Amino acid sequence: MPDNKRLKNIADAFDVSRQDIGRIIRDFHSEMRKGLSRRKSSLKMLPAYVKKPKGTERGEFLALDLGGTNFRVLALRLKGKRRISVLGSKKFILKKKHITGTGKTLFDFIAGCIKTFMDEYKIDTGQKHNIGFTFSFPMKKRRISSGILLRWTKGFKAGAVEGKDVVELLNESLERKGLHNTKVVAIANDTVSTLVAKSYEDKTCDVGVILGTGTNACYPEKQMIINIEWGNFNKIRLTPYDRTLNHLSQNPGEQILEKMISGMYLGVLTRLVARDLIREAIPEAFKAEHMSIVEADTSKNLSHTDKLLKKFRIRDSKYSDRKLLKKICAIISTRAARLSALAIASVVTKIDPRLSGKHTIAVDGSVYEKYTGFSRRIKATLKEIFGNKKAANIRLSLTKDASAKGAAIIAAAVGARSF
Ligand code: GLC
């Protein structure tokens, strides 16, 4: 089959058509309803035991942000007038041994990082300190201060943590490090923290979305915020490439939407498709960030792509192959952006079926922030779904670094204490 015919077939397989749009939104709503009423559903709809903040919360807190290979510790001051200041912040890198070893190794490492941070910022460990913990994985909760890990996602697999309360595990590690007065008092998913942080300063915010290594969203139901865990949505048509990726993944059958949208998987999909079209194999190190560079390449002969491929030891790529690679990246990222828009549209219309009010969506994550054209494609798809006028009621607001701030605000709901 000639290349352009094969490319056309692939583009068709990854297309999200107008017909798909209506069906996916209906299925999304139906899965949301089932999840809320505890029936079997790919959407877990996990109660967060957190409400939207008032904007008057005050105090000083430590905040932790764990959800990918970076782990961050922050000291934050909530000023009580919708303003937060960062008193200190430090990033730590998790190694493979932390992510794939035992839970004890992981949480002892984290507790060690907290100790390092407190030493560095001369925070008196003799005093009482409350920690807000953003833990970006699916958790079952019964109160604000506990979170039972349902299952790891995004390549984490530290042993003996699933089914356990991660707050207890971390508090035990803090004790072991001698931090007897430093305690986790509140835990939340990153989507929840992002929504809380944005709505601390902007009352109209009612959805928190992450489009990064993983993907997910939350919104307020009548009683409290619900963590949708939309990455696990599975009422979508899979291409043969999705099936291969799913099969190769650590969690086959789970996180189907996430495997089509999020940064952890976009590069893998591109490589799988490229394998069928391009002579040279694209190496594993080729990730979403590289796809973005290729898509942004408007140079004659795609010389930036050539340079990038050279870094990956593909020294004499043909122009025709570079062009194909660019098209493949566009096909895969366009589907990802369109599916993201559909998921956002589903949540907003769950809150406001006629879209009669204004909605601010707090969005964070590397794919949304950095991938060339991603946010533009989401916005275009929202217009396609709702028409220009109604779509203008949805405002996507990039909310960087919100998840740590949100953790501090949530901790404030439990009790304040100065450093
Ligand atoms: C994964 C996690 C989810 C998190 C998301 C974004 O989907 O399961 O809890 O919110 O990644 O980090």
Residues whose N, C-alpha, C, O or C-beta is under 5 A from the ligand:
A	BS01	GLC	G67 S136 F137 P138 T153 D190 T191 I210 G214 T215 N216 G231
